[in-house]
Amino acid sequence: MTASSESPIDETSSQISSDSTDSCLTTPDPTIMAGFWGELLASEIYLLEQWNASSSESPIAQRDRLFRDYVQMGVAGRWRYHQAAESGDYERPTVDQITLLEGVRTVEQRATAMLVARGHHRAWLRIDYEAEWQPDPRRNPMDEHTEDVLARATSNNHTKVDFLFLNDRDLYAYKDWHELLTCIPEVLDSHMGPKMPWQYRQKINEVKTKAMNDCQMSSEDMHEYIRADGHWAWVTGILWVHDKKTTQSGDINLIWMDEYGRAVREARLGSELALCFDFPSPDMRNAWWTMAKEGEKYEGGQWPETSVDALYSGDILARSYLQN
């Protein structure tokens, strides 16, 4: 997996100035930055591969479009980029390419992406700014100095970071939380990291098989509940959202999402409880999961098709592609 050699990245880089309102960059310690771009994330490999320097779009608009496409590729489509990122099988970014990447995400946004991509951290996104609100600074690592955030993201000691606060009116005054995925698509992998396509499919198939067997031994009025009980198998990412309802009631929206960024379930939780809670896996059958509202594609115990289902379809060649 290599970045496209046909894309004149240097032309695009010249479009991005350091004082651009789109970039909002900071200047961290150069010794930290030396390791910051030592490796690319899967989404960045895809971005450089697909980048069109001749596009009339602004850099941020093109980033949004490409990351939106990246999200819609699902677990199966993104897997080869995760493999390339993990193995290092891609061309090292040039200075011009790094300039491009610096222009489409802030240092803090990329640090957050690096953390959540590991699958052990979850982001807290604030999208409503109509009223003053300040999170507890003791639980807000994003309030700390940029260098500290970078050190956490680039270190190998797996320092525990409970919450990553995305709290900036200029960057995150979204109409809907889904917009974050066009900036930090790594949120899709925040539940235990990127999914191997064949393992993702196997887990879902096991859940389906068990549910169908249970349905045969249960009354019809229990079938919807039994089918819905296995929705945890579709979950790939998790996100806390402070939206307008949060500002009004104080209840945080906890979202479990699938490979396409669609809500599997959502639960409104008191902010104090949410701050103190050590988030468990959805398959632990915790009360938050069982009380949560089902997402549109999962209502009534529906089982949405996955990207892996579409690629397999009994095709031996597809299986070979996914496993190599």
Residue frames relative to the residue before (quaternion, step in Angstrom):
aa qw qx qy qz dx dy dz
M 1.0000 0.0000 0.0000 0.0000 0.00 0.00 0.00
T 0.0747 0.8016 -0.5860 0.0920 3.57 -0.55 1.12
A 0.5437 -0.5813 0.4777 0.3719 3.51 -1.22 0.46
S 0.5957 -0.6047 0.3932 0.3534 3.56 -1.03 0.77
S 0.3509 -0.7458 0.5308 0.1975 3.57 -0.84 1.00
E 0.6195 0.5737 -0.3405 0.4137 3.57 1.26 -0.28
S 0.6259 0.5496 -0.3474 0.4307 3.58 1.21 -0.35
P 0.2930 -0.7687 0.5410 0.1747 3.63 -0.50 1.13
I 0.1840 -0.8411 0.5006 0.0898 3.54 0.36 1.30
D 0.6166 0.5732 -0.3652 0.3974 3.57 1.03 -0.73
E 0.6043 0.5471 -0.3675 0.4477 3.61 1.11 -0.57
T 0.6705 0.4916 -0.2966 0.4698 3.53 0.98 -0.87
S 0.6227 0.5712 -0.3470 0.4069 3.56 0.98 -0.83
S 0.6426 0.5383 -0.3301 0.4340 3.55 1.03 -0.74
Q 0.5961 0.5722 -0.3643 0.4296 3.58 1.24 -0.38
I 0.7092 0.4638 -0.2409 0.4733 3.56 1.18 -0.55
S 0.1183 -0.8081 0.5752 0.0449 3.59 -0.39 1.15
S 0.6178 -0.5857 0.3852 0.3561 3.54 -1.19 0.59
D 0.7116 0.4236 -0.2683 0.4920 3.58 1.14 -0.45
S 0.3256 0.7616 -0.4978 0.2572 3.58 1.25 0.35
T 0.4706 -0.6687 0.4944 0.2948 3.56 -1.00 0.82
D 0.5999 0.5705 -0.3618 0.4287 3.59 1.22 -0.37
S 0.7335 0.4684 -0.2540 0.4220 3.58 0.99 -0.74
C 0.0321 -0.8478 0.5284 0.0302 3.62 0.99 -0.81
L 0.2188 0.8338 -0.4839 0.1508 3.59 0.97 0.83
T 0.2524 -0.7133 0.6257 0.1898 3.53 -1.31 0.44
T 0.3708 -0.7206 0.5360 0.2364 3.59 -1.24 0.15
P 0.0986 -0.8313 0.5459 0.0352 3.60 0.03 1.25
D 0.7262 -0.4036 0.3269 0.4503 3.52 -1.36 0.08
P 0.4715 -0.7074 0.4438 0.2834 3.64 -0.73 1.02
T 0.6009 0.5617 -0.3786 0.4244 3.61 1.10 -0.50
I 0.6412 0.4839 -0.3194 0.5027 3.57 1.16 -0.57
M 0.6528 0.5303 -0.3195 0.4366 3.57 0.95 -0.87
A 0.5585 0.6155 -0.3934 0.3930 3.59 1.12 -0.57
G 0.7405 0.3662 -0.2209 0.5184 3.58 1.07 -0.71
F 0.5157 0.6832 -0.3992 0.3285 3.55 1.24 -0.41
W 0.7746 0.2852 -0.1535 0.5432 3.59 0.98 -0.81
G 0.3213 0.7717 -0.4940 0.2390 3.57 1.18 0.46
E 0.7882 0.0767 -0.0516 0.6084 3.57 1.20 -0.47
L 0.3818 -0.7243 0.5322 0.2155 3.54 -1.14 0.70
L 0.4442 -0.6416 0.5532 0.2916 3.52 -1.27 0.46
A 0.6729 -0.5070 0.3440 0.4145 3.58 -1.18 0.48
S 0.6636 0.5139 -0.3122 0.4450 3.58 0.91 -0.87
E 0.6555 0.5141 -0.3123 0.4566 3.58 1.08 -0.69
I 0.5945 0.5399 -0.3586 0.4759 3.56 1.10 -0.64
Y 0.6542 0.4992 -0.2989 0.4832 3.56 0.98 -0.88
L 0.6521 0.5347 -0.3213 0.4309 3.59 0.87 -0.92
L 0.6879 0.4681 -0.2862 0.4752 3.59 0.86 -0.92
E 0.6236 0.5488 -0.3332 0.4460 3.58 1.05 -0.73
Q 0.7752 0.3733 -0.1705 0.4802 3.58 0.95 -0.92
W 0.4747 0.7219 -0.4258 0.2686 3.60 1.21 -0.32
N 0.1635 -0.7748 0.6069 0.0677 3.55 -0.98 0.95
A 0.2886 -0.7983 0.5077 0.1473 3.56 -0.27 1.27
S 0.6697 0.4999 -0.2962 0.4624 3.59 1.21 -0.43
S 0.4301 0.7242 -0.4519 0.2939 3.57 1.26 -0.05
S 0.4380 -0.6850 0.5199 0.2622 3.56 -1.13 0.70
E 0.5012 0.6526 -0.4240 0.3782 3.59 1.28 -0.12
S 0.5192 -0.5698 0.5145 0.3755 3.54 -1.24 0.37
P 0.6534 -0.5178 0.3552 0.4229 3.64 -1.12 0.43
I 0.6711 0.4894 -0.3108 0.4622 3.60 0.93 -0.83
A 0.6372 0.5214 -0.3313 0.4609 3.60 1.00 -0.78
Q 0.6613 0.4869 -0.3115 0.4780 3.58 0.99 -0.79
R 0.6061 0.5417 -0.3493 0.4661 3.58 1.05 -0.73
D 0.6512 0.5257 -0.3165 0.4465 3.58 0.89 -0.95
R 0.6763 0.4987 -0.2949 0.4549 3.57 0.89 -0.95
L 0.6943 0.4774 -0.2849 0.4571 3.58 0.85 -0.95
F 0.6696 0.4748 -0.3098 0.4798 3.58 0.94 -0.78
R 0.5857 0.5490 -0.3717 0.4662 3.59 1.14 -0.56
D 0.6463 0.5000 -0.3081 0.4871 3.58 1.01 -0.82
Y 0.6262 0.5525 -0.3214 0.4465 3.56 1.03 -0.85
V 0.6395 0.5222 -0.3143 0.4686 3.57 0.98 -0.85
Q 0.7100 0.4774 -0.2606 0.4474 3.58 0.90 -0.96
M 0.5221 0.6251 -0.4187 0.4018 3.60 1.25 -0.07
G 0.3411 -0.7719 0.4770 0.2455 3.57 1.20 -0.43
V 0.7622 -0.3690 0.2753 0.4551 3.53 -1.35 -0.03
A 0.6862 0.5020 -0.2919 0.4381 3.59 0.84 -0.97
G 0.7092 0.4738 -0.2713 0.4460 3.58 0.84 -0.95
R 0.6989 0.4704 -0.2735 0.4641 3.58 1.06 -0.69
W 0.5067 0.7136 -0.4079 0.2601 3.55 1.17 -0.51
R 0.6685 0.5064 -0.3320 0.4317 3.62 0.84 -0.82
Y 0.6294 0.5132 -0.3401 0.4741 3.59 1.13 -0.52
H 0.6198 0.5122 -0.3370 0.4898 3.57 1.10 -0.65
Q 0.6299 0.5295 -0.3324 0.4607 3.58 1.01 -0.77
A 0.6564 0.5091 -0.3081 0.4637 3.57 0.94 -0.89
A 0.6596 0.5063 -0.3086 0.4619 3.58 0.94 -0.88
E 0.6751 0.5042 -0.2909 0.4532 3.57 0.97 -0.87
S 0.7431 0.4139 -0.2174 0.4787 3.58 0.93 -0.91
G 0.4156 -0.6997 0.4765 0.3327 3.58 1.18 -0.49
D 0.4461 0.7062 -0.4394 0.3304 3.58 1.27 0.30
Y 0.5564 0.5299 -0.4484 0.4568 3.55 0.41 1.29
E 0.5848 -0.5789 0.4295 0.3719 3.54 -1.21 0.45
R 0.4980 -0.6492 0.4796 0.3172 3.57 -0.95 0.87
P 0.5255 -0.6572 0.4275 0.3304 3.61 -0.90 0.84
T 0.4205 -0.6800 0.5424 0.2580 3.52 -1.07 0.79
V 0.6907 -0.4412 0.3533 0.4511 3.56 -1.29 0.13
D 0.6628 0.5052 -0.3072 0.4594 3.57 0.95 -0.86
Q 0.6549 0.5034 -0.3177 0.4655 3.58 1.00 -0.75
I 0.6232 0.5195 -0.3369 0.4778 3.58 1.06 -0.71
T 0.6175 0.5353 -0.3371 0.4675 3.57 1.04 -0.78
L 0.6298 0.5295 -0.3202 0.4695 3.56 1.04 -0.81
L 0.6938 0.4781 -0.2785 0.4610 3.58 0.83 -1.00
E 0.6249 0.5371 -0.3327 0.4587 3.58 1.07 -0.69
G 0.6864 0.5135 -0.2777 0.4336 3.55 1.12 -0.65
V 0.7308 0.4329 -0.2477 0.4660 3.59 1.15 -0.43
R 0.7655 0.1263 -0.1465 0.6137 3.59 1.30 -0.03
T 0.4742 -0.6493 0.5031 0.3170 3.57 -1.05 0.70
V 0.6767 -0.4694 0.3690 0.4308 3.55 -1.28 0.27
E 0.6719 0.4967 -0.2986 0.4611 3.57 0.93 -0.89
Q 0.6378 0.5274 -0.3350 0.4503 3.59 0.99 -0.75
R 0.6775 0.4695 -0.3081 0.4751 3.57 0.94 -0.80
A 0.6138 0.5366 -0.3503 0.4610 3.59 1.04 -0.71
T 0.6327 0.5148 -0.3190 0.4826 3.57 1.03 -0.80
A 0.6397 0.5311 -0.3194 0.4546 3.58 0.97 -0.89
M 0.6511 0.5202 -0.3160 0.4534 3.58 0.96 -0.86
L 0.6774 0.5003 -0.2918 0.4536 3.56 1.00 -0.83
V 0.7226 0.4357 -0.2745 0.4611 3.60 0.72 -0.99
A 0.5824 0.5920 -0.3756 0.4114 3.60 1.14 -0.55
R 0.6112 0.5581 -0.3486 0.4398 3.58 1.19 -0.47
G 0.4660 -0.7324 0.3995 0.2947 3.56 1.27 -0.24
H 0.6674 0.4940 -0.3125 0.4614 3.60 1.22 0.16
H 0.7076 0.3858 -0.2461 0.5384 3.58 1.27 0.12
R 0.1561 -0.7765 0.6015 0.1041 3.55 -1.18 0.51
A 0.4035 -0.7271 0.5117 0.2160 3.53 -1.07 0.77
W 0.2475 -0.7148 0.6367 0.1493 3.51 -1.30 0.59
L 0.0927 -0.8353 0.5419 -0.0103 3.57 -0.37 1.27
R 0.1457 -0.7658 0.6205 0.0849 3.55 -0.87 0.98
I 0.0602 -0.8234 0.5642 0.0101 3.60 -0.68 1.08
D 0.6900 0.4228 -0.2851 0.5137 3.62 1.24 -0.17
Y 0.0337 -0.8253 0.5624 -0.0381 3.57 -0.74 1.11
E 0.3240 0.7752 -0.4893 0.2339 3.59 1.14 0.51
A 0.7815 0.2010 -0.1169 0.5789 3.59 1.12 -0.57
E 0.5753 -0.5812 0.4423 0.3682 3.55 -1.19 0.51
W 0.1316 0.7709 -0.6134 0.1104 3.55 -0.98 0.86
Q 0.0437 -0.7986 0.6002 -0.0011 3.57 -0.87 0.95
P 0.3571 -0.7293 0.5371 0.2284 3.60 -0.73 1.01
D 0.6309 -0.5096 0.4183 0.4089 3.53 -1.28 0.34
P 0.3964 -0.7523 0.4645 0.2474 3.65 -0.46 1.13
R 0.5884 0.5765 -0.3777 0.4228 3.59 1.16 -0.44
R 0.7482 0.3384 -0.1929 0.5371 3.56 1.24 -0.42
N 0.6273 0.5421 -0.3187 0.4595 3.57 1.19 0.41
P 0.1537 -0.8284 0.5317 0.0866 3.63 0.20 1.19
M 0.6217 0.5533 -0.3596 0.4219 3.60 1.12 -0.47
D 0.5731 0.5541 -0.3941 0.4574 3.61 1.25 -0.04
E 0.5700 0.6046 -0.3824 0.4042 3.58 1.19 -0.33
H 0.7065 -0.4617 0.3196 0.4307 3.54 -1.31 0.26
T 0.6266 -0.5718 0.3832 0.3654 3.57 -1.06 0.78
E 0.6430 0.5359 -0.3362 0.4316 3.59 0.93 -0.82
D 0.6388 0.5222 -0.3301 0.4585 3.58 1.05 -0.70
V 0.6210 0.5305 -0.3301 0.4733 3.57 1.06 -0.80
L 0.6710 0.4957 -0.2944 0.4663 3.56 0.93 -0.92
A 0.6342 0.5339 -0.3345 0.4481 3.57 0.97 -0.80
R 0.6347 0.5187 -0.3265 0.4706 3.57 1.02 -0.77
A 0.7019 0.4947 -0.2701 0.4355 3.55 0.91 -0.96
T 0.7705 0.3756 -0.1916 0.4782 3.57 1.01 -0.77
S 0.5511 0.6159 -0.4053 0.3908 3.60 1.21 -0.16
N 0.4071 -0.7107 0.5229 0.2363 3.53 -1.29 0.35
N 0.5455 0.6504 -0.3936 0.3529 3.58 1.24 0.12
H 0.3857 -0.7695 0.4473 0.2429 3.58 1.34 0.21
T 0.0608 0.8171 -0.5648 0.0979 3.56 0.91 0.96
K 0.4285 -0.7236 0.4779 0.2538 3.58 -0.76 1.02
V 0.0120 -0.7587 0.6512 -0.0137 3.55 -0.91 0.99
D 0.3225 -0.7972 0.4761 0.1840 3.58 -0.30 1.23
F 0.8163 0.0128 0.0343 0.5765 3.56 0.87 -0.94
L 0.1847 -0.7410 0.6352 0.1157 3.55 -1.09 0.75
F 0.2071 -0.8185 0.5279 0.0920 3.56 -0.33 1.24
L 0.1185 -0.7402 0.6598 0.0522 3.55 -0.90 1.03
N 0.1924 0.8048 -0.5059 0.2436 3.51 0.16 1.38
D 0.4146 0.6757 -0.4899 0.3625 3.57 0.27 1.31
R 0.4263 -0.7349 0.4690 0.2414 3.56 -0.50 1.21
D 0.6774 0.5134 -0.3013 0.4322 3.60 0.93 -0.84
L 0.7544 0.4010 -0.2029 0.4785 3.58 1.10 -0.66
Y 0.8421 0.2539 -0.0644 0.4715 3.57 0.91 -0.88
A 0.3802 0.7042 -0.5153 0.3065 3.63 1.08 0.50
Y 0.0841 0.8426 -0.5199 0.1127 3.55 0.70 1.18
K 0.4951 -0.6033 0.5263 0.3375 3.53 -1.30 0.36
D 0.7965 0.0698 0.0107 0.6005 3.55 1.14 -0.71
W 0.5714 -0.6358 0.3986 0.3322 3.59 -0.99 0.79
H 0.5374 0.6412 -0.4033 0.3708 3.61 1.17 -0.49
E 0.5644 0.6240 -0.3839 0.3803 3.60 1.14 -0.57
L 0.5544 0.6130 -0.3970 0.3992 3.60 1.14 -0.49
L 0.6259 0.5768 -0.3382 0.4014 3.59 1.07 -0.71
T 0.6379 0.4988 -0.3407 0.4777 3.61 1.21 -0.32
C 0.6864 0.4061 -0.2782 0.5353 3.57 1.31 0.06
I 0.7923 0.0667 -0.0077 0.6064 3.57 0.95 -0.93
P 0.0739 -0.8350 0.5444 0.0288 3.62 0.35 1.18
E 0.4889 0.6770 -0.4188 0.3567 3.58 1.27 -0.28
V 0.4856 0.6567 -0.4316 0.3830 3.60 1.25 -0.33
L 0.5782 0.6029 -0.3637 0.4122 3.59 1.15 -0.60
D 0.7360 0.4029 -0.2185 0.4982 3.60 1.15 -0.55
S 0.4229 0.7661 -0.4219 0.2372 3.58 1.28 0.07
H 0.6519 0.4328 -0.3333 0.5259 3.59 1.24 -0.01
M 0.8526 -0.1704 0.0433 0.4921 3.55 -0.14 1.38
G 0.6475 -0.5825 0.3132 0.3786 3.59 1.13 0.56
P 0.7415 -0.3968 0.2831 0.4610 3.60 -1.32 0.07
K 0.3683 -0.7433 0.5232 0.1954 3.55 -0.99 0.88
M 0.3971 -0.6586 0.5786 0.2717 3.56 -1.04 0.80
P 0.5331 -0.6859 0.3759 0.3226 3.62 -0.60 1.06
W 0.7055 0.4605 -0.2919 0.4529 3.59 0.78 -0.94
Q 0.6482 0.4983 -0.3273 0.4738 3.61 1.08 -0.62
Y 0.6039 0.5522 -0.3387 0.4644 3.56 1.10 -0.76
R 0.6769 0.4871 -0.2801 0.4755 3.56 0.93 -0.96
Q 0.6444 0.5311 -0.3239 0.4448 3.57 0.96 -0.87
K 0.6508 0.5183 -0.3192 0.4538 3.59 0.94 -0.88
I 0.6683 0.4933 -0.2998 0.4693 3.58 0.92 -0.91
N 0.6566 0.5118 -0.3154 0.4555 3.59 0.95 -0.84
E 0.6262 0.5303 -0.3370 0.4616 3.59 1.05 -0.73
V 0.6438 0.5155 -0.3117 0.4718 3.56 1.03 -0.85
K 0.6512 0.5166 -0.3135 0.4592 3.58 0.95 -0.88
T 0.6591 0.5194 -0.3109 0.4463 3.58 0.89 -0.94
K 0.6613 0.4996 -0.3047 0.4692 3.56 0.92 -0.92
A 0.6589 0.5172 -0.3131 0.4476 3.59 0.93 -0.90
M 0.6652 0.5000 -0.3117 0.4587 3.59 0.93 -0.86
N 0.6359 0.5109 -0.3282 0.4764 3.58 1.05 -0.72
D 0.6570 0.5077 -0.3067 0.4653 3.57 0.99 -0.86
C 0.6287 0.5460 -0.3333 0.4422 3.57 1.06 -0.76
Q 0.6319 0.5483 -0.3294 0.4376 3.58 1.05 -0.76
M 0.7398 0.3851 -0.2121 0.5093 3.55 1.16 -0.61
S 0.6824 0.4616 -0.2784 0.4938 3.59 1.27 0.14
S 0.5953 -0.5534 0.4368 0.3854 3.54 -1.26 0.33
E 0.6556 -0.5606 0.3445 0.3705 3.55 -1.16 0.65
D 0.6475 0.5392 -0.3338 0.4227 3.58 1.02 -0.68
M 0.6471 0.5006 -0.3170 0.4797 3.61 1.29 -0.14
H 0.4824 0.7192 -0.4189 0.2732 3.60 1.21 -0.35
E 0.6536 0.5156 -0.3252 0.4485 3.59 0.90 -0.89
Y 0.6517 0.5125 -0.3086 0.4663 3.58 0.94 -0.88
I 0.6595 0.5156 -0.3104 0.4504 3.59 0.91 -0.91
R 0.6638 0.4951 -0.3050 0.4704 3.58 0.93 -0.88
A 0.6816 0.4947 -0.2881 0.4556 3.59 0.93 -0.90
D 0.5774 0.6181 -0.3708 0.3834 3.57 1.12 -0.64
G 0.7110 0.4603 -0.2581 0.4648 3.59 1.15 -0.53
H 0.3790 0.7624 -0.4650 0.2427 3.59 1.23 0.08
W 0.5154 0.6534 -0.4215 0.3604 3.60 1.15 -0.42
A 0.5990 0.5975 -0.3618 0.3915 3.60 1.11 -0.61
W 0.6586 0.5103 -0.3056 0.4610 3.60 1.18 -0.48
V 0.5472 0.6595 -0.3883 0.3390 3.60 1.20 -0.42
T 0.0502 -0.7971 0.6016 0.0165 3.57 -0.93 0.95
G 0.8170 0.1276 -0.0472 0.5603 3.61 1.13 -0.53
I 0.1631 -0.7717 0.6079 0.0914 3.55 -1.27 0.45
L 0.0035 -0.8048 0.5912 -0.0533 3.56 -1.08 0.75
W 0.2672 -0.7083 0.6289 0.1771 3.54 -1.15 0.78
V 0.0693 -0.8131 0.5778 0.0161 3.60 -0.89 0.90
H 0.1833 -0.7298 0.6517 0.0955 3.53 -0.98 1.02
D 0.0526 0.8139 -0.5711 0.0927 3.56 -0.30 1.29
K 0.7868 -0.3110 0.2151 0.4879 3.59 -1.25 -0.26
K 0.6477 0.5158 -0.3237 0.4579 3.59 0.98 -0.81
T 0.6078 0.5478 -0.3498 0.4562 3.57 1.11 -0.65
T 0.6460 0.5234 -0.3134 0.4587 3.56 0.95 -0.91
Q 0.7029 0.4763 -0.2604 0.4596 3.57 1.01 -0.84
S 0.8226 0.2595 -0.0994 0.4961 3.57 0.90 -0.94
G 0.4551 -0.6793 0.4560 0.3513 3.57 1.17 -0.51
D 0.5796 0.5954 -0.3724 0.4133 3.59 1.26 -0.07
I 0.3308 -0.7488 0.5493 0.1676 3.56 -0.80 1.09
N 0.3490 -0.7223 0.5539 0.2230 3.58 -1.07 0.71
L 0.1509 -0.7797 0.6053 0.0545 3.56 -0.63 1.16
I 0.0828 -0.8294 0.5523 -0.0158 3.56 -0.62 1.17
W 0.1572 -0.7233 0.6658 0.0937 3.52 -1.01 0.95
M 0.0721 -0.8359 0.5439 0.0119 3.61 -0.62 1.02
D 0.4366 -0.6858 0.5166 0.2688 3.55 -1.27 0.44
E 0.7940 -0.3578 0.2253 0.4369 3.56 -1.33 -0.09
Y 0.7153 0.4167 -0.2432 0.5056 3.60 1.20 -0.48
G 0.5610 -0.6158 0.3841 0.3982 3.58 1.26 0.11
R 0.4629 0.6522 -0.4657 0.3788 3.58 1.20 0.43
A 0.5114 -0.6472 0.4655 0.3207 3.57 -1.01 0.79
V 0.2722 -0.7240 0.6120 0.1649 3.56 -0.90 0.99
R 0.7589 -0.1403 0.0928 0.6290 3.54 1.04 -0.90
E 0.1396 -0.7631 0.6258 0.0814 3.54 -1.29 0.51
A 0.0375 -0.7964 0.6035 0.0043 3.56 -1.05 0.81
R 0.3085 -0.7268 0.5872 0.1781 3.57 -1.02 0.87
L 0.0102 -0.8244 0.5625 -0.0628 3.56 -0.65 1.17
G 0.5607 -0.5924 0.4554 0.3568 3.56 -1.09 0.67
S 0.5469 -0.6726 0.3860 0.3154 3.58 -0.79 1.00
E 0.6465 0.5183 -0.3405 0.4444 3.62 0.94 -0.77
L 0.6452 0.5085 -0.3092 0.4791 3.56 1.01 -0.85
A 0.6586 0.5259 -0.3083 0.4411 3.55 0.94 -0.91
L 0.6503 0.5356 -0.3217 0.4321 3.59 0.96 -0.85
C 0.7387 0.4303 -0.2227 0.4686 3.56 1.03 -0.78
F 0.5982 0.6296 -0.3480 0.3530 3.58 1.21 -0.38
D 0.2956 -0.7230 0.5974 0.1816 3.56 -0.96 0.90
F 0.3487 -0.8150 0.4200 0.1945 3.55 -0.02 1.33
P 0.2313 -0.7861 0.5596 0.1243 3.59 -0.76 1.04
S 0.6254 -0.4965 0.4219 0.4294 3.54 -1.29 0.11
P 0.5652 -0.6202 0.4085 0.3591 3.62 -1.03 0.66
D 0.6431 0.5368 -0.3398 0.4275 3.58 1.11 -0.49
M 0.5152 0.6320 -0.4249 0.3932 3.60 1.27 0.12
R 0.3860 -0.7597 0.4508 0.2657 3.59 1.35 0.08
N 0.2271 0.7877 -0.5420 0.1846 3.58 1.00 0.77
A 0.6760 -0.5299 0.3349 0.3875 3.55 -1.23 0.51
W 0.6044 0.5669 -0.3670 0.4226 3.59 1.04 -0.68
W 0.6668 0.5025 -0.2950 0.4645 3.55 0.97 -0.87
T 0.7108 0.4714 -0.2765 0.4428 3.57 0.79 -0.96
M 0.6940 0.4570 -0.2811 0.4800 3.61 1.13 -0.57
A 0.5342 0.6789 -0.3871 0.3223 3.59 1.24 -0.38
K 0.5054 -0.6319 0.5033 0.3033 3.53 -1.28 0.54
E 0.4527 -0.6910 0.4953 0.2689 3.58 -0.95 0.87
G 0.4911 -0.6429 0.5032 0.3038 3.55 -1.13 0.69
E 0.7200 -0.4817 0.2853 0.4100 3.57 -1.25 0.48
K 0.7179 0.4492 -0.2575 0.4654 3.59 0.87 -0.92
Y 0.7236 0.4254 -0.2296 0.4927 3.58 1.28 -0.24
E 0.3981 0.7380 -0.4647 0.2846 3.58 1.29 0.05
G 0.8293 0.2207 -0.1630 0.4868 3.54 -1.09 0.70
G 0.6305 -0.5661 0.3347 0.4123 3.57 1.17 0.51
Q 0.2845 0.7764 -0.5178 0.2193 3.59 1.17 0.50
W 0.2261 -0.7405 0.6180 0.1363 3.54 -1.26 0.57
P 0.2141 -0.8089 0.5316 0.1315 3.63 -0.02 1.20
E 0.5190 -0.6134 0.4945 0.3315 3.54 -1.16 0.62
T 0.3006 -0.7562 0.5543 0.1751 3.57 -1.08 0.69
S 0.6488 -0.5031 0.3907 0.4163 3.56 -1.28 0.25
V 0.6298 0.5411 -0.3288 0.4499 3.57 1.11 -0.65
D 0.5953 0.5534 -0.3602 0.4578 3.60 1.04 -0.70
A 0.6808 0.5084 -0.2876 0.4419 3.55 0.88 -1.00
L 0.6973 0.4703 -0.2856 0.4594 3.59 0.97 -0.78
Y 0.6558 0.5077 -0.3288 0.4517 3.57 0.96 -0.77
S 0.2170 0.8218 -0.5176 0.0985 3.56 0.40 -1.25
G 0.6747 -0.5132 0.2918 0.4431 3.58 1.05 0.72
D 0.5070 0.6664 -0.4085 0.3633 3.58 1.29 0.14
I 0.3927 -0.7366 0.5031 0.2236 3.58 -0.57 1.17
L 0.6304 0.5370 -0.3395 0.4459 3.61 1.01 -0.74
A 0.6335 0.5217 -0.3302 0.4664 3.57 1.02 -0.77
R 0.6317 0.5275 -0.3306 0.4620 3.57 0.97 -0.84
S 0.6528 0.5158 -0.3090 0.4608 3.58 0.96 -0.88
Y 0.6378 0.5359 -0.3189 0.4520 3.58 0.99 -0.86
L 0.7003 0.4895 -0.2716 0.4429 3.57 0.89 -0.98
Q 0.7393 0.4284 -0.2339 0.4639 3.57 1.04 -0.72
N 0.6952 0.4271 -0.2795 0.5061 3.60 1.25 0.05
